[in-house]
Amino acid sequence: MSVQRKQTDVAIIGAGFAGLGTGIELKNAGIRDFVIFEGEEGVGGSWRTNTYPGCACDVPSHLYSYSFEPNPNWPEAFSRQENIRQYIEHCADKYGMKPFIRFSTRVTDATFDETKGRWIITTSDGQITEARVLVPATGALSHPKYPDIKGISKFKGKAVHAARWDASIDLRGKKVAVIGSGGKSRSGRGRGQLQPPAGAAVGGDQPGAGRRRGRPDADEEDRDPSGLRRPPAGRQAAPAARPLSRLPRRADR
Ligand SMILES: Cc1cc2nc3c(=O)[nH]c(=O)nc-3n(C[C@H](O)[C@H](O)[C@H](O)COP(=O)(O)OP(=O)(O)OC[C@H]3O[C@@H](n4cnc5c(N)ncnc54)[C@H](O)[C@@H]3O)c2cc1C
């Protein structure tokens, strides 16, 4: 039995910051013939799947937001995962993106047919979609990468990946080994890193690894002393005051 092919002008893979932003800009430009394929059940991408304790951004929230949707209500200068997830959810609702998204639908194959000049996209629900333009906005940090360590399958304790946190795990009184020395692993020393509760003994850390630019590390410095509810003009004023080499990265750039 042949599968009936759907047709669309633009196919976007992923409903994180990048995919949603693309969809919103297409709609703003009057283009409505597009679809967003999202493997998860909701929007947010890495800010939906990363829920470990202490998960937060390390770029000031006034900058780490869409240029067309400034948010004067960020609760902290470097907001936490749940606030960022809610912001993305708000944007998806406000700009009417959800009807364009096929949730729980993974793209399993995408091949460009040169004779037709179209992408042939296969999804996990068995459907095939043809598109003129394909926008892969699949990110990287929502996909857990498990370390290939000899004997790891025999480990008797609980093991959890930062991108698939198990909220039922109680770390109090436990010895915790962190594998990896990137940004998330500098346990408990700054915003955005895994912050186990008091009473957990954490090892495996490398001081200085994954050190961030553009954000203070101390919690008390994380609060914007001039007040967070400033109008969005603050988002332009902040980077201009810094040397170019220290400019924070922007999600919407
Ligand atoms: C804890 C943490 C802190 C971070 N802090 C910062 C920061 O301070 N500043 C900064 O600039 N960046 C930061 N990042 C990086 C962050 O991932 C990016 O800024 C941004 O959110 C990436 O958005 P994205 O849309 O490109 O990708 P993602 O958010 O990863 O979204 C990709 C989406 O594509 C979907 N997808 C992937 N493959 C498929 C497929 N085959 N079929 C269907 N759907 C698919 C995924 O399910 C996901 O929803 C941080 C990330 C984490 C995890």
Ligand as a Chemical Component Dictionary entry (heavy atoms), coordinates in Angstrom:
data_LIG
# 
_chem_comp.id                   LIG 
_chem_comp.type                 NON-POLYMER 
_chem_comp.pdbx_formal_charge   0 
_chem_comp.three_letter_code    LIG 
# 
loop_
_chem_comp_atom.comp_id 
_chem_comp_atom.atom_id 
_chem_comp_atom.alt_atom_id 
_chem_comp_atom.type_symbol 
_chem_comp_atom.charge 
_chem_comp_atom.model_Cartn_x 
_chem_comp_atom.model_Cartn_y 
_chem_comp_atom.model_Cartn_z 
_chem_comp_atom.pdbx_ordinal 
LIG C1  C1  C 0 21.252 23.741 30.763 1  
LIG C2  C2  C 0 21.458 24.511 29.502 2  
LIG C3  C3  C 0 21.875 25.824 29.580 3  
LIG C4  C4  C 0 22.064 26.567 28.414 4  
LIG N1  N1  N 0 22.397 27.863 28.530 5  
LIG C5  C5  C 0 22.531 28.593 27.421 6  
LIG C6  C6  C 0 22.822 29.977 27.506 7  
LIG O1  O1  O 0 22.922 30.527 28.586 8  
LIG N2  N2  N 0 22.991 30.665 26.350 9  
LIG C7  C7  C 0 22.874 30.057 25.129 10 
LIG O2  O2  O 0 23.022 30.722 24.122 11 
LIG N3  N3  N 0 22.586 28.751 25.033 12 
LIG C8  C8  C 0 22.414 28.016 26.143 13 
LIG N4  N4  N 0 22.092 26.691 26.028 14 
LIG C9  C9  C 0 22.057 26.083 24.703 15 
LIG C10 C10 C 0 20.633 25.934 24.202 16 
LIG O3  O3  O 0 20.480 24.584 23.901 17 
LIG C11 C11 C 0 20.437 26.811 22.993 18 
LIG O4  O4  O 0 20.636 28.169 23.369 19 
LIG C12 C12 C 0 19.042 26.742 22.382 20 
LIG O5  O5  O 0 18.031 26.568 23.362 21 
LIG C13 C13 C 0 19.000 25.643 21.378 22 
LIG O6  O6  O 0 17.775 25.747 20.708 23 
LIG P1  P1  P 0 17.514 24.896 19.408 24 
LIG O7  O7  O 0 16.116 25.168 19.019 25 
LIG O8  O8  O 0 18.602 25.104 18.432 26 
LIG O9  O9  O 0 17.693 23.369 19.880 27 
LIG P2  P2  P 0 16.928 22.528 20.987 28 
LIG O10 O10 O 0 16.459 23.359 22.099 29 
LIG O11 O11 O 0 17.802 21.361 21.298 30 
LIG O12 O12 O 0 15.628 22.014 20.223 31 
LIG C14 C14 C 0 15.729 21.036 19.229 32 
LIG C15 C15 C 0 14.395 20.346 19.116 33 
LIG O13 O13 O 0 14.439 19.507 17.984 34 
LIG C16 C16 C 0 13.778 18.301 18.290 35 
LIG N5  N5  N 0 14.318 17.276 17.416 36 
LIG C17 C17 C 0 15.600 16.877 17.304 37 
LIG N6  N6  N 0 15.719 15.921 16.383 38 
LIG C18 C18 C 0 14.474 15.720 15.902 39 
LIG C19 C19 C 0 13.939 14.844 14.898 40 
LIG N7  N7  N 0 14.730 14.005 14.217 41 
LIG N8  N8  N 0 12.622 14.886 14.647 42 
LIG C20 C20 C 0 11.806 15.744 15.312 43 
LIG N9  N9  N 0 12.250 16.591 16.274 44 
LIG C21 C21 C 0 13.574 16.576 16.545 45 
LIG C22 C22 C 0 14.126 18.052 19.750 46 
LIG O14 O14 O 0 13.176 17.187 20.367 47 
LIG C23 C23 C 0 14.073 19.464 20.308 48 
LIG O15 O15 O 0 12.799 19.789 20.824 49 
LIG C24 C24 C 0 21.873 25.947 27.169 50 
LIG C25 C25 C 0 21.447 24.614 27.095 51 
LIG C26 C26 C 0 21.234 23.920 28.252 52 
LIG C27 C27 C 0 20.753 22.507 28.139 53 
# 
loop_
_chem_comp_bond.comp_id 
_chem_comp_bond.atom_id_1 
_chem_comp_bond.atom_id_2 
_chem_comp_bond.value_order 
_chem_comp_bond.pdbx_ordinal 
LIG C1  C2  SING 1  
LIG C2  C3  SING 2  
LIG C2  C26 DOUB 3  
LIG C3  C4  DOUB 4  
LIG C4  N1  SING 5  
LIG C4  C24 SING 6  
LIG N1  C5  DOUB 7  
LIG C5  C6  SING 8  
LIG C5  C8  SING 9  
LIG C6  O1  DOUB 10 
LIG C6  N2  SING 11 
LIG N2  C7  SING 12 
LIG C7  O2  DOUB 13 
LIG C7  N3  SING 14 
LIG N3  C8  DOUB 15 
LIG C8  N4  SING 16 
LIG N4  C9  SING 17 
LIG N4  C24 SING 18 
LIG C9  C10 SING 19 
LIG C10 O3  SING 20 
LIG C10 C11 SING 21 
LIG C11 O4  SING 22 
LIG C11 C12 SING 23 
LIG C12 O5  SING 24 
LIG C12 C13 SING 25 
LIG C13 O6  SING 26 
LIG O6  P1  SING 27 
LIG P1  O7  DOUB 28 
LIG P1  O8  SING 29 
LIG P1  O9  SING 30 
LIG O9  P2  SING 31 
LIG P2  O10 DOUB 32 
LIG P2  O11 SING 33 
LIG P2  O12 SING 34 
LIG O12 C14 SING 35 
LIG C14 C15 SING 36 
LIG C15 O13 SING 37 
LIG C15 C23 SING 38 
LIG O13 C16 SING 39 
LIG C16 N5  SING 40 
LIG C16 C22 SING 41 
LIG N5  C17 SING 42 
LIG N5  C21 SING 43 
LIG C17 N6  DOUB 44 
LIG N6  C18 SING 45 
LIG C18 C19 SING 46 
LIG C18 C21 DOUB 47 
LIG C19 N7  SING 48 
LIG C19 N8  DOUB 49 
LIG N8  C20 SING 50 
LIG C20 N9  DOUB 51 
LIG N9  C21 SING 52 
LIG C22 O14 SING 53 
LIG C22 C23 SING 54 
LIG C23 O15 SING 55 
LIG C24 C25 DOUB 56 
LIG C25 C26 SING 57 
LIG C26 C27 SING 58 
# 
